[in-house]
Amino acid sequence: MAYPKSVWFIICTEFCERFSYYGLRTVLVLYLTSILQYDEDESTIIYHLIVFLAYFSPIFGAIISDSYLGKFKTILYLSVVYAIGNLVVTGASLAVSFSLSNQRFLALLGLVLIAIGTGGIKPCVSSFGGDQFDLPAQEVYLQKFFSIFYFSINAGSLISTSITPELRKDVQCFGRNTCFPLAFGVPALLMIIAIFVFVCGKFMYRIKKPDSNVIVTSFACIYNALKNRLLLTTSNTTKDHWLQYADDKFSTKEISDVRAALDVMYLFIPFPFFWALFDQQGSRWTLQATLMNGRIDFLNWTMKPDQMQVLNPLLVLLFIPIFETVVYPALAKIGIRKPLQKIALGGFIAALAFVLSAFVQNKIICEEIQIPKGEGQLRVFNGFDCNVTVKSTILSVHNLNSMETLDIRYTPVFNEIAFPIDFILDPSCLSNLPINNLTSNVYITEGKTTSYFLTRNKDKLDLRRIGTVDSFSKPKNGNSILRLITSDDLINSVITLKDKESSNATIEINLNSLSTVIAIPIRKYSIFLQKEFLLDFNFLPASVNTLILQRNSGHTNSKLEVLEEGSFISLAWQLPQIIAMTTAEVMFSITSLEFAFTQAPSSMKSLLAAVNLLTVAFGNLIVVFVSEVRFFENQAYEYLLFAGLMVIDMIIFILMSFKYKYKNINDTDLTLSYNEENKHN
C-alpha cells in the first residue's frame, strides 16, 4: 500500500506550530522584563503560569477531541484560537502608544489564548497522523511517520530558538534597540501558515468520528468505585481492591486497566520537581545569561542570552544515539538497567545542573567585600575640582586629587573609634572658600566601611558622614548598584540615565538627599543632570558604583567611582549546566515516556500520556510558588534550594519504586512508544 500523502500536511503543520511556540517562548521572559517592565520574579511567575496552562489544557483537548468534535475540528478550531493569541501578542508589542497597563493586558490575553491553543491541540496532532494509516498493514510506515514527526518538532524548535533572538536584538524598531514585534510576528505568521497547510490537506485526510474518551471513562470508573466503597462501608462485602467496587457498571478488563494505570501514575507523583528544574532554562537561566558576555571574537558575533536555549534540542538529538550505543550499555555493567533506575539517575543529574547554575550565579554576583575582624575602612569622597591634602596624627599623609576617592584600611579597630583628621585644600579652591582647611572627627567601625563627603556648606568647608556605614546588598538579579552623592545646591535636581542603544529606555532619579542608592539594569548609559550631559558609563553585573556631584565655580563636576567592579563572565560558563540538564532530560524524560507506554494497558496509553503532561504543568506551578515567596535575596541560594529538593524528591521516588513489579514489554509497542510518546515536547 502507498504511503499516505496526507501525513505530509500534518508534519508540515507540526513544524510550523512548534516554530511558533518555541519562537515566542524563547524571547518571552525578556519581553516581560524589558518592555512590559515586570521585575524578574514577576516575569518568571508569568512565564511558568503560561507553561502550566499549556501543559494542563491537553487533558481538555483530548476530551473535546475524542468525545465531541473529533481530532480534525479540534485541531482546526484551537489553532485559530492559537493564531489569534499570536496576533494579540504581536499587536501588544506594536502598541507603543498604549499605556503600559493596556500593553500588559493585551500581552497576557494573547499568551493565555496561545497556551489554550497549543495545549489543546497537543494530544491530537500526532494521533491524527496515526489515524491516516491502515493498521496493521502499514505499521512500518506508521513507525517512520512518528520518527519524521519527532524530527519536525525538534527542527521547528531548533530553527526558531536560533532565529527569533536575532530578530529581537539585531533589528531595531520604534526607537528601541530591540524589535519584539518582528520576533513575535514571524512565529504568528508561521502559525497562520500552519492553519493554511492543515486545511489544504482536508480532502486527503481520513477523519474518524469521535468515540468514547478513555480519560472520561477512567475518571468515571474511579468515581464510581469510590462512591460504592463509601456506600458499602457498613456492608460485610469486601473486595480485593477498592476499584473492584465499580464492577456494577464497568467490566473486569476496564477495572484491571485502570488499576494498572494507577500503579504507573503513583510513580508520577515525584515527577513535577524535575520539570520545575527543567523549564527554568527558559526563565531563570535566560535571565542569568543576560548578565553574561556572549561575545565570540573569532566569529565576530555576539550570542544572545535567549539563544542559549538552542543548545538543548541540539544536544538532545546528539545525545540520543550516544546514550543508546555507549552510555546505557556502560550503565548496565554497573547494574543500572531498569527504567526506574535511569529515571532516578536523571533526576540526580538535574540536581547537579542546578548546583552548577548556582556556582555560575555566585561567580557573576561575587561575594560582597568583607573587611577582616579588627580592621575598618575609611572612605572619603572629594567633591572639589582641586587637590586636597589629608593629615592625621595616626594616619600617613595622603594627597587627594580633584574629585577623587580616598580609601584607607585602618587597624587595629575594636567596635568604633574616632580621631581627628585635617583637610587642606589647594589654593586654587580659595576663589569660593575663604578658609581652605578643616579639622573634623571621623569614625571607623570594625568590619565596616564608613564614608564621608568633603563638600561645602555655604562658604565653609564641610565633611559629612554618609549614613552610618556602607551597606550595599546586591540584588538577586545581578543589577548594578549606583549611589549618588550630591552637594546641597543640587538637591531636588533630577539625574537621567538614558540607554545608549535606545532613546526610549530611561531611568530618572530625584536627588532629594545627600545620598541616594538605587539598583539599575546593566547596560551602557548616558548620564544627564537635568539636561546637562555628564558622562557615558557601562554598568556591569553586580558592580557597586558611586557618582559624585558638586557645583564648583559655576559648573557641575562629576566623577563615577567603581567600588566593586562586578564580573562580566563568558556565556560559555553556562555550558556545563546545560549539558548536565540535557543529559538529565534524555535519562528522565524519554525513559519515563518509555516506561509509561510499555507499562500501561493498550487502552490506557493516552490517559498516561495526558497525566505525564500534567506533571509538567504542576512542575511549573512549583516554580511560580518559589518565585512568589522569594525565599532568598541571592539567586544562587534559590538554585541550591531547587537542587536540594530534587535530591530529596528522587530519594522518595526510589523508595516508592521498590515495590513496583515490571510488566512484560511488547517489543513492537516499545519501538512505537519511543517515537510516538516523545511528542510532549
C-alpha positions in Angstrom: 0.0 0.0 0.0 1.2 3.5 -0.8 2.4 5.8 1.9 -0.4 8.2 2.9 0.3 11.6 1.3 -2.0 13.3 3.9 0.6 12.9 6.6 2.9 15.4 5.0 0.4 18.1 5.6 0.3 17.1 9.3 4.1 17.1 9.6 4.4 20.5 7.9 1.7 21.8 10.3 3.5 20.5 13.3 6.8 22.1 12.2 5.2 25.5 11.8 3.3 25.2 15.1 6.4 24.2 17.0 8.4 27.0 15.4 5.7 29.4 16.5 5.5 28.1 20.1 9.2 27.9 20.8 10.0 31.1 18.9 7.6 33.1 21.2 8.7 31.2 24.3 12.4 31.8 23.7 12.1 35.6 23.9 9.1 35.8 26.2 10.8 36.4 29.5 13.0 39.2 28.1 9.9 40.9 26.6 8.2 40.7 30.0 11.2 42.3 31.8 12.5 44.9 29.2 9.2 46.1 27.5 6.4 45.3 29.9 8.7 46.2 32.9 7.8 43.4 35.1 10.5 42.6 37.6 12.4 39.3 37.2 10.3 37.4 39.8 7.1 38.6 38.3 8.3 37.7 34.8 9.3 34.2 36.0 5.8 33.7 37.5 4.0 34.8 34.3 6.3 32.6 32.1 5.7 29.5 34.2 2.0 30.1 34.6 1.7 30.2 30.8 3.7 27.0 30.5 1.5 25.5 33.2 -1.6 26.3 31.2 -0.1 25.0 28.0 0.5 21.6 29.7 -2.7 21.5 31.7 -5.0 22.1 28.8 -4.1 19.0 26.8 -6.4 16.9 29.0 -9.4 19.1 27.9 -8.2 19.0 24.3 -8.2 15.2 24.4 -11.7 15.1 25.9 -13.1 17.5 23.4 -11.4 15.6 20.5 -12.4 12.1 21.5 -15.8 12.8 22.8 -17.3 15.7 20.9 -15.6 17.4 17.9 -13.2 14.8 16.6 -9.4 15.4 16.0 -9.7 17.4 12.8 -12.2 20.1 14.1 -10.4 20.3 17.5 -7.1 21.0 15.8 -8.6 23.5 13.4 -10.6 25.5 15.9 -8.0 25.6 18.6 -5.3 26.5 16.0 -7.4 29.5 15.1 -7.5 30.4 18.9 -3.7 29.9 18.9 -3.2 32.2 15.9 -5.4 34.9 17.4 -3.3 34.8 20.5 -0.1 35.2 18.4 -1.6 38.2 16.7 -2.7 39.8 20.0 0.8 39.4 21.5 2.3 40.9 18.3 -0.2 43.7 18.5 0.6 44.4 22.1 4.3 44.7 21.2 3.3 47.1 18.4 1.1 49.3 20.6 3.9 51.6 21.8 1.4 54.5 22.1 -0.8 52.5 24.6 -0.4 52.8 28.3 1.8 50.2 30.0 -1.2 48.7 31.7 -3.0 48.2 28.4 0.0 46.7 26.8 0.3 44.3 29.7 -3.4 43.3 29.4 -3.2 42.6 25.7 0.0 40.6 26.0 -1.4 38.5 28.8 -4.6 37.9 27.0 -2.7 36.8 23.9 -0.4 34.5 26.0 -3.5 32.8 27.6 -5.0 32.2 24.1 -1.7 30.7 22.9 -1.5 28.4 25.9 -5.0 27.2 25.4 -4.4 26.7 21.7 -1.1 24.9 21.9 -2.2 22.7 24.8 -5.5 21.8 23.3 -4.0 20.5 20.0 -1.0 18.9 21.7 -2.7 15.5 22.3 -4.5 15.5 18.9 -1.9 16.1 16.1 0.3 13.0 16.4 -2.7 10.7 16.9 -4.5 12.3 14.0 -1.4 11.5 11.9 -1.6 7.9 13.1 -5.2 7.7 12.0 -4.1 8.1 8.4 -2.6 4.6 8.3 -4.2 1.3 7.7 -3.1 -1.0 10.6 -1.6 -3.5 10.9 -0.7 -3.4 7.1 1.1 -0.1 7.4 2.6 -0.5 10.8 6.2 0.0 9.4 5.1 3.2 7.7 3.5 4.4 11.0 6.8 4.0 12.8 8.6 6.0 10.2 5.9 8.7 10.4 6.5 9.2 14.2 10.2 9.4 13.6 9.7 12.1 11.0 7.1 13.8 13.2 9.6 13.9 16.1 12.2 15.3 13.8 9.9 18.1 12.7 9.3 19.1 16.3 13.0 19.4 17.0 13.6 21.1 13.7 11.0 23.7 14.4 12.3 24.3 17.9 15.9 24.4 16.7 15.4 26.9 14.0 13.0 29.2 15.9 15.2 29.4 19.0 18.1 30.4 16.7 16.2 33.0 14.6 13.9 34.8 17.0 16.6 36.1 19.3 18.3 37.6 16.2 15.1 39.2 15.1 14.6 40.6 18.7 18.1 42.0 19.1 19.7 42.7 15.7 16.7 44.6 14.3 15.7 48.0 15.8 12.2 49.4 15.5 10.0 52.0 17.2 13.0 53.8 18.7 14.1 50.8 20.7 17.3 48.7 20.5 15.1 45.6 20.1 12.2 44.6 17.8 9.9 42.3 19.6 7.1 42.9 17.1 9.2 41.2 14.5 10.3 38.4 16.9 6.6 37.7 17.7 5.3 38.5 14.2 7.3 35.8 12.5 6.0 33.0 14.8 2.5 34.4 14.3 3.0 34.2 10.5 4.2 30.6 10.9 1.0 29.7 12.9 -1.2 31.2 10.1 0.8 29.1 7.6 0.2 26.1 9.8 -3.5 26.5 9.6 -3.5 27.1 5.9 -1.4 23.9 5.3 -3.6 21.9 7.6 -6.8 22.9 5.9 -5.3 22.3 2.4 -4.9 18.6 3.3 -8.6 18.1 4.3 -9.6 16.4 1.1 -7.0 13.7 1.7 -7.5 13.1 5.4 -9.1 10.1 6.9 -11.3 11.7 9.6 -12.7 9.4 12.3 -15.8 10.3 14.2 -15.4 10.9 18.0 -16.0 7.9 20.1 -15.7 7.3 23.9 -12.9 9.1 25.7 -10.6 6.9 27.8 -9.8 9.8 30.1 -13.5 10.4 30.9 -14.1 6.6 31.2 -11.2 6.2 33.6 -12.3 9.0 35.9 -15.9 7.7 35.8 -14.6 4.3 36.9 -12.6 5.7 39.8 -15.5 7.9 40.9 -18.0 5.0 40.8 -15.6 2.8 42.8 -15.1 5.4 45.5 -18.8 6.2 45.7 -19.7 2.5 46.0 -17.0 1.9 48.5 -18.3 4.7 50.7 -21.9 3.5 50.4 -20.9 -0.1 51.4 -18.9 0.8 54.4 -21.5 -0.9 56.7 -21.8 -3.9 54.4 -20.0 -7.2 55.0 -19.0 -7.3 51.4 -15.2 -6.9 50.9 -13.2 -6.9 47.7 -9.5 -7.4 46.9 -9.1 -3.9 45.6 -11.1 -0.7 46.1 -11.5 -0.3 42.2 -13.5 -3.6 42.1 -16.4 -1.7 43.7 -17.0 -0.3 40.2 -18.0 -3.7 38.9 -21.7 -2.7 38.7 -21.0 -0.5 35.7 -17.6 -1.5 34.4 -16.1 -4.7 33.1 -13.3 -6.7 34.7 -10.9 -5.6 31.9 -11.8 -1.9 32.3 -11.2 -2.1 36.1 -8.0 -4.0 35.6 -6.7 -1.5 33.0 -7.5 1.5 35.3 -5.7 -0.3 38.2 -2.6 -0.9 36.1 -2.6 2.7 35.0 -2.9 4.0 38.6 0.1 1.9 39.5 2.2 3.8 37.0 0.5 7.2 37.9 1.5 6.6 41.5 5.2 6.8 40.4 4.5 10.0 38.5 3.9 11.9 41.8 7.6 13.0 42.2 7.9 13.9 38.5 6.8 17.6 38.8 10.0 18.5 40.6 12.1 17.5 37.6 10.0 19.8 35.3 10.3 22.6 37.9 14.0 22.5 37.2 14.0 21.7 33.5 11.7 24.5 32.4 13.7 27.2 34.2 16.0 27.0 31.2 13.6 29.4 29.5 13.2 31.7 32.5 15.8 31.9 35.3 18.7 30.6 33.2 17.8 33.0 30.4 17.8 35.9 32.9 21.1 34.6 34.2 22.5 34.7 30.7 21.6 38.4 30.4 24.3 39.1 33.0 27.0 37.3 30.9 29.2 38.2 27.9 28.0 36.4 24.8 30.8 37.8 22.6 32.6 35.2 20.4 35.6 37.1 19.0 36.8 34.6 16.4 33.3 34.6 14.8 32.9 38.4 15.3 29.4 37.7 16.7 27.6 38.1 20.0 25.4 35.3 21.1 22.1 36.5 22.6 21.1 35.3 26.1 17.9 33.7 24.8 19.9 31.8 22.1 21.5 29.5 24.7 18.2 27.6 24.7 19.0 26.3 21.2 21.7 24.1 22.7 19.1 21.9 24.4 17.3 20.5 21.3 20.6 20.3 19.5 22.2 18.2 22.3 19.1 16.0 22.6 19.4 14.9 19.0 23.1 14.3 19.5 22.8 12.5 22.9 20.0 10.0 22.0 22.2 7.8 19.8 25.2 8.2 22.1 23.2 7.0 25.1 21.7 4.1 23.2 25.0 2.8 22.0 27.5 3.9 24.7 26.1 5.2 27.9 23.3 2.7 28.6 25.5 -0.3 27.9 28.1 1.1 30.3 25.5 1.8 33.0 24.2 -1.8 32.5 27.6 -3.1 33.5 27.3 -1.4 36.9 23.7 -2.6 37.5 21.7 0.4 36.2 19.4 -1.3 33.6 15.8 -0.8 34.6 13.8 2.3 33.5 13.1 3.5 37.1 16.8 3.4 37.9 17.6 5.6 34.8 14.9 8.0 35.8 16.3 8.4 39.3 19.8 8.9 38.0 18.5 11.5 35.6 16.8 13.3 38.5 20.1 13.5 40.4 21.9 14.8 37.3 19.2 17.6 37.1 20.1 18.5 40.7 23.7 18.7 39.7 22.8 21.0 36.8 21.3 23.4 39.4 24.3 23.2 41.6 26.4 24.2 38.6 24.0 27.1 37.9 24.4 28.3 41.5 28.1 28.2 41.1 27.8 30.4 37.9 25.4 32.8 39.6 27.8 33.2 42.5 30.7 33.8 40.1 28.6 36.6 38.4 27.3 38.2 41.6 30.5 37.6 43.6 30.6 37.9 47.4 30.5 41.3 48.9 33.9 42.6 50.0 34.5 41.5 53.6 36.6 43.6 56.0 38.5 41.4 58.5 37.9 41.4 62.2 40.0 44.1 63.9 40.1 46.2 60.8 37.9 49.1 59.5 37.8 51.1 56.3 37.6 54.9 55.9 36.4 56.2 52.5 36.5 60.0 51.7 34.9 61.4 48.5 36.5 64.7 47.4 33.7 66.9 45.9 36.1 69.7 44.8 37.8 70.1 41.4 41.1 70.7 43.2 43.6 68.7 45.2 43.3 68.1 49.0 45.9 67.2 51.5 44.7 64.8 54.2 46.7 64.7 57.5 46.2 62.9 60.8 48.3 62.1 63.8 47.5 58.3 63.4 47.4 58.2 59.6 50.0 58.9 57.0 49.7 62.0 54.8 47.5 61.5 51.7 47.2 63.7 48.6 43.6 63.5 47.3 43.2 64.7 43.7 40.3 66.5 42.2 37.0 64.5 42.6 39.0 61.6 43.8 38.1 59.0 46.4 40.4 58.1 49.3 40.3 54.5 50.7 42.2 53.8 53.9 42.2 50.5 55.7 43.0 51.0 59.4 44.0 48.5 62.1 43.5 47.9 64.9 39.8 48.8 65.3 37.6 47.4 68.0 33.9 48.3 67.8 34.2 52.0 66.7 36.9 54.5 67.1 37.1 58.3 66.5 40.1 60.5 65.7 40.7 64.0 64.3 41.7 64.5 60.7 42.9 67.6 58.8 41.9 68.6 55.3 43.8 71.3 53.5 42.6 72.5 50.1 44.8 73.6 47.3 44.9 77.4 46.9 43.0 77.1 43.6 39.9 76.5 45.6 40.1 79.8 47.5 38.1 81.7 45.0 34.8 80.5 46.6 36.1 79.4 50.0 37.8 81.9 52.2 39.0 79.2 54.6 40.9 76.4 52.9 41.3 73.9 55.9 39.1 71.9 58.2 39.7 69.7 61.2 37.0 67.2 61.9 36.5 63.9 63.8 36.0 60.8 61.7 34.8 57.4 62.8 35.9 54.0 61.7 33.8 50.9 62.6 35.2 47.4 62.9 34.5 45.2 59.9 32.6 48.0 58.1 33.2 50.9 55.7 32.5 54.4 56.8 32.1 57.0 54.1 32.4 60.8 54.2 31.8 63.5 51.6 34.1 66.5 51.5 31.9 69.3 50.3 30.8 72.9 51.1 28.3 74.3 53.5 27.6 77.7 52.0 31.0 79.4 52.1 32.6 76.9 54.5 34.4 73.6 54.1 32.3 70.7 55.4 32.8 66.9 56.0 29.6 65.0 56.0 29.1 61.4 57.0 27.1 59.3 54.5 24.8 57.2 56.5 26.0 55.1 59.4 28.1 52.5 57.5 28.1 51.5 53.8 25.8 48.6 53.2 25.2 47.5 49.6 23.0 44.4 49.3 23.5 43.1 45.8 20.2 42.3 44.0 19.5 38.7 43.2 19.0 39.6 39.6 22.6 40.9 39.3 21.7 44.5 38.6 24.3 47.2 39.3 24.2 49.3 42.5 24.5 53.1 41.9 25.0 55.5 44.8 24.7 59.2 44.1 26.3 61.8 46.4 25.5 65.4 45.9 26.1 68.8 47.4 23.3 70.9 48.9 22.8 73.1 45.9 22.0 70.1 43.7 19.4 68.6 46.0 16.0 68.3 44.3 17.7 68.1 40.9 16.9 65.1 38.6 19.5 62.7 37.2 18.5 60.9 34.0 20.2 57.7 32.7 19.5 57.1 29.0 20.2 53.8 27.4 22.7 54.5 24.7 21.1 51.9 22.4 17.5 53.0 22.9 16.5 56.6 23.4 13.2 55.5 24.9 14.8 53.5 27.8 15.4 56.0 30.6 15.8 56.0 34.3 15.1 59.2 36.3 16.4 59.7 39.8 15.3 62.5 42.1 18.2 63.8 44.2 16.2 64.6 47.4 19.0 63.9 49.9 22.8 63.9 50.3 23.0 60.2 49.2 20.6 58.1 47.1 21.1 54.4 46.4 19.3 52.5 43.6 19.7 49.3 41.6 19.8 49.7 37.8 19.8 47.2 34.9 23.2 46.5 33.4 23.8 48.3 30.1 25.5 51.4 28.7 24.0 54.7 29.7 24.5 58.4 29.0 24.1 60.3 32.3 22.5 63.7 32.5 21.9 66.2 35.3 18.7 68.0 34.3 19.6 68.5 30.6 23.4 68.8 31.1 25.4 65.8 29.8 27.8 64.5 32.4 29.4 61.2 31.2 28.8 57.8 29.5 29.2 54.7 31.5 28.9 50.9 31.1 27.4 49.3 34.2 28.5 45.7 34.7 26.6 43.0 36.6 26.7 43.2 40.4 29.1 46.2 40.3 28.9 48.9 43.1 29.4 52.4 41.8 29.3 55.9 43.3 28.6 59.1 41.3 29.9 62.2 43.0 28.2 65.5 42.0 29.1 69.0 43.1 28.8 72.6 41.8 32.2 74.2 41.7 32.9 77.7 40.2 29.5 77.9 38.5 29.6 74.5 36.8 28.9 70.9 37.8 31.8 68.5 38.5 31.1 64.8 38.4 33.1 61.6 38.9 31.9 58.0 38.8 33.9 55.7 41.1 33.7 51.9 40.7 33.9 50.5 44.2 33.3 46.8 43.2 33.9 46.0 39.5 31.5 43.1 39.1 32.2 40.1 36.9 31.2 40.0 33.2 32.0 36.3 32.5 31.5 34.5 29.3 28.2 32.7 28.4 30.4 29.6 27.9 30.2 29.2 31.7 26.5 28.0 31.2 27.6 25.1 29.0 28.2 22.6 31.9 24.8 23.2 33.4 23.1 23.0 30.0 24.9 19.7 29.2 24.0 18.3 32.6 20.3 19.2 32.2 20.2 17.8 28.7 21.7 14.6 30.0 19.1 14.5 32.7 16.3 15.1 30.1 17.4 12.1 28.0 17.6 9.8 31.0 14.5 11.1 32.8 12.1 12.4 30.2 12.5 9.9 27.4 12.8 6.9 29.8 9.7 7.9 31.7 7.7 8.1 28.5 9.0 4.7 27.5 8.2 3.3 31.0 4.6 4.8 30.9 3.9 3.5 27.5 5.2 -0.1 28.0 3.7 -0.5 31.5 0.2 0.8 30.7 -2.5 -1.3 29.1 -3.2 -0.5 25.5 -6.4 1.2 26.3 -4.8 3.4 28.9 -1.8 4.8 27.0 -3.5 8.1 26.1 -4.5 8.6 29.7 -0.9 8.0 30.9 0.3 10.5 28.2 -2.1 13.1 29.4 -1.2 12.6 33.1 2.5 12.8 32.2 1.8 16.2 30.6 0.1 17.3 33.8 3.3 16.6 35.7 5.0 19.2 33.5 2.2 21.7 34.3 2.5 21.1 38.1 6.2 21.4 37.9 5.8 24.9 36.6 3.5 25.7 39.4 6.3 24.9 41.9 8.5 27.5 40.2 5.6 30.0 40.5 5.3 29.3 44.2 9.0 29.7 44.9 9.3 32.8 42.8 6.3 34.3 44.6 7.5 33.6 48.1 11.0 34.9 47.3 12.9 32.9 49.9 16.4 34.3 49.1 18.0 37.6 48.1 20.7 35.7 46.3 19.5 33.8 43.2 22.3 31.3 43.8 20.7 30.1 47.0 17.4 29.6 45.2 19.2 27.4 42.7 20.6 25.4 45.6 17.2 25.1 47.1 15.8 23.5 43.9 18.9 21.2 43.8 18.3 20.0 47.3 14.6 19.5 46.8 15.3 17.5 43.7 17.7 15.2 45.6 15.1 14.6 48.3 12.4 14.1 45.6 14.5 11.4 43.9 15.2 9.6 47.2 11.4 9.5 47.8 11.0 8.2 44.2 13.5 5.4 44.8 11.6 4.3 47.9 8.3 4.4 46.1 9.6 2.3 43.2 11.0 -0.6 45.4 7.7 -2.5 45.3 6.9 -1.9 41.7 6.7 -5.1 39.6 7.5 -4.6 35.9 5.1 -6.0 33.3 6.0 -7.8 30.1 7.1 -5.4 27.4 5.9 -5.9 23.8 8.9 -5.1 21.6 6.8 -3.7 18.8 4.9 -1.4 21.1 8.2 -0.3 22.7 9.6 0.8 19.3 6.4 2.8 18.6 6.3 4.3 22.0 9.8 5.8 21.8 8.7 7.8 18.7 5.0 8.5 19.5 5.0 9.3 23.1 8.1 11.6 22.9 5.8 14.3 21.4 5.2 16.0 24.7 7.9 18.5 23.7 
